[in-house]
Amino acid sequence: MVALSDKLVHVLGAKTAKKLDEHFGMVTVDDLLRHYPRKYSDGMAVREEGAELDMEEGQHVTFVDTITDVDVRQMRPQPGKRPRKYLVVTLGRHNPKVTATFFNADWMIRELEEGTRVMLSGEVSFFRRTMQLTHPAFLVLESASGRNIGTKAMKAIAGDAVDPAEMLSLFQRDFFPIYPANAKVQSWDLYACIRQALDVLDPIDDPLPESIRRQWDLCSEDEALRGIHLAERVEDRERATARLTVDEAVGLQWALVARRYGAQSETGPPAPQRADGLRAALETRLPFALTAGQVAVLDTISGELAEKRPMHRMLQGEVGSGKTIVSVLAMTQLVDAGYQCALLAPTEVLATQHARSIRDVLGPLGQAGELGGVEGATRVALLTGSMTAPQKREVRDEIASGAAGIVVGTHALIQDTVDFHNLGLVVVDEQHRFGVEQRDRLRAKASDGVTPHLLVMTATPIPRTVALTVYGDLETSVLRELPRGRQPITSNVIFLREDRNRTKPWIDRAWQRIREEVEAGRQAYVVASRIDESDKESGEQAGPPAKTVIEMLEYLRSGPLTGLRIGLMHGRLSGDEKDAVMTSFRGGEIDVLVCTTVIEVGVDVPNATVMFVMDADRFGISQLHQLRGRIGRGQHPSLCLLATNMSEDSRAGERLKAVAGTLDGFELADLDLQERREGDVLGLSQSGRPITLRLLSLAEHREIIEAAREFADALYAEDPTLVRNPGIATLAAPFSDTDRVEYLDKA
């Protein structure tokens, strides 16, 4: 008998175990049994001769029929190798025609002859009204040779049966589980392996306390792991799925809770707030009053910065809610205590914007060693990858000496050549653009024995379930209130397909509105989804190809915006070129900036009042909300126009109307989660493998996630090393490996 922790090599043999490890990363029995079915074939699992064929592409089906035609074909020869053959067999006389194709089929040619009665199982595809199975699992039921021929998994299920009726009866059941599989390890192979493991598995000790199982009305772990694979009744499979969904939530929350509390045991740099330092001086010279939300968040952050354990906090809020000034005030509190601060930004445009705005708000408080600088002032340094070697050396010297109290930069800050004098706080802007390993490399530049405080910021509001999972090791603060004076933004969708039939198309009016705003002394953005024809579109897109920024620039210059000063901005420009364009736009020397999403975050030009997004269906909900946040930042009402070639009643059209219908980023964040796949939210590991939640849904299981969080918190207080609850470690294992948790943070 075996346990969940046993290696598959001892249960299934070396050859099978190697394939499962290579293709699915399965090493233990637990790994195998938690490879759950993606669906079940209901009703009549086996289609016998004469059965009506009403199936969809991708549907898994099992046929029992007689081969009526055999066609042996030559594969394309490989240099230096003898030519191989593939086999196409036709089943019965169905309408539509049913064929099965087998590659590298030399040995099958002798066995799958015309007149052989077979069982074939696989996923259906269609080509020219022919229903196709490609390299399906198969079992010969009756043949001229009388030999027991078939794929290993189906032969294993048939066992010692030799009578065709007896063999067929073993497959005649109300359902079969269909597993995520590939060409090398098919669903039937996985089913056979799982059955083999379950046959020898010892009764499973339940990782969850009995009190919790009663409270949540859950079946046992043993019943769930067997039932999800083998239970005949739908009700039993649903009960098993419910239990295993809770397992997944508990495992994830334990991994995150353990990391959160583990971090709190480290030594942080205490920085009590001073009444006579830079922060106090900055507060007195702010040209605006902080909102109630900013004051409340600052009180929380200030208290944590004064502690001897490192702060781990995420600050999320609406676009323009004032997160940056909160971070600057937090940084000056650390500078007052003799520490340095690093602000990590994902792009040079954003890093440059941050450095400029921090210098502006500090004024003489940020001009140490300069004419006009006050006593006790600090310096603000900027380090980016596009700087020249002498420029980088000069900035690195300022950082190493401690002359720069606040250091702003891109990934260049993480390089080994950058040494801090006394790093005490790391601020990460747009956290979703970085992985935890990157921020930890920056934090590791602190003095030995000290773990810097961490403040991560995101301008993309996050649904609570995502905050509890993807960012579950961070405490969360939220800014919902916008600063006084923010101007209203009107949003409209232009459906170009319908618009072409109008006497006065809305698109013409859009260009006219931009002209009117420019004539009134204001500016506009025109955003496209790609740079030029060499910039491939991601995924499968409906409708005509998206316009490029190059096409838009040429069209607007020679067409509807002739005579206006039009600039170009995209990701392939050098750092100096980007900075020059943004300086010109900010200074009013450019009327209309044609750009990609390089201006999505951080760009602050109060005079810009129009945001026109071409092919808006190519952008995500949160991305559109971010782009819209670039306007409405000055004294004038603003306009956001979303143009699309999709129809108004399409899914994309409905999504764009939803974005136009609300300015509430938190409402849009929930809609974004409903729209996107879980894997898009959770991200990928370095190896390219998705960090997937097999059963738990961030969109549908909020109550389960919250309950699991409470349970994990309480359990950590009682049993932090799991001495009394060792099974929890098994549930947390998929999320406790370093790279897996890292990429939860990167999502």
Sequence and secondary structure as in RCSB ss.txt:
>XXXX:A:sequence
MVALSDKLVHVLGAKTAKKLDEHFGMVTVDDLLRHYPRKYSDGMAVREEGAELDMEEGQHVTFVDTITDVDVRQM
RPQPGKRPRKYLVVTLGRHNPKVTATFFNADWMIRELEEGTRVMLSGEVSFFRRTMQLTHPAFLVLESASGRNIG
TKAMKAIAGDAVDPAEMLSLFQRDFFPIYPANAKVQSWDLYACIRQALDVLDPIDDPLPESIRRQWDLCSEDEAL
RGIHLAERVEDRERATARLTVDEAVGLQWALVARRYGAQSETGPPAPQRADGLRAALETRLPFALTAGQVAVLDT
ISGELAEKRPMHRMLQGEVGSGKTIVSVLAMTQLVDAGYQCALLAPTEVLATQHARSIRDVLGPLGQAGELGGVE
GATRVALLTGSMTAPQKREVRDEIASGAAGIVVGTHALIQDTVDFHNLGLVVVDEQHRFGVEQRDRLRAKASDGV
TPHLLVMTATPIPRTVALTVYGDLETSVLRELPRGRQPITSNVIFLREDRNRTKPWIDRAWQRIREEVEAGRQAY
VVASRIDESDKESGEQAGPPAKTVIEMLEYLRSGPLTGLRIGLMHGRLSGDEKDAVMTSFRGGEIDVLVCTTVIE
VGVDVPNATVMFVMDADRFGISQLHQLRGRIGRGQHPSLCLLATNMSEDSRAGERLKAVAGTLDGFELADLDLQE
RREGDVLGLSQSGRPITLRLLSLAEHREIIEAAREFADALYAEDPTLVRNPGIATLAAPFSDTDRVEYLDKA
>XXXX:A:secstr
 B TTSBTHHHH HHHHHHHHHHH   BHHHHHTS  SEEE S  EE TT      TT EEEEEEEEEEEEEEE 
   TTS   EEEEEEETT SSEEEEEESS GGGTTTS TT EEEEEEEEEEETTEEEEES EEEEEE SS    B
 HHHHHHHTT  SHHHHHHHH SS EEE    SSS HHHHHHHHHHHHHHB     SS HHHHHHHT   HHHHH
HHHHH SSHHHHHHHHHHHHHHHHHHHHHHHHHHHHHHHTS        SSSHHHHHHHH SS   HHHHHHHHH
HHHHHTSSS  EEEEEE TTSSHHHHHHHHHHHHHHTT EEEEE SSHHHHHHHHHHHHHHHGGGGBTTSTT  T
T  EEEEE TTS HHHHHHHHHHHHHT EEEEEESGGGGSTT   SSEEEEEEESGGGS HHHHHHHHTTS TT 
  EEEEEESS   HHHHHHTTTTSEEEEE    TT   EEEEEEEHHHHTTSSS HHHHHHHHHHHHHHTT EEE
EE SBSSTTS   S   SS   BHHHHHHHHHHTTTTTS EEEE TTS HHHHHHHHHHHHTTS SEEEE GGGS
SS   TTEEEEEETTGGGS HHHHHHHHTTSS SSS EEEEEEESS TTSHHHHHHHHHHH   HHHHHHHHHHH
S HHHHH B TTS B   SS  TTT HHHHHHHHHHHHHHHHH TT SS THHHHHHHHHHSHHHHHHHHH 
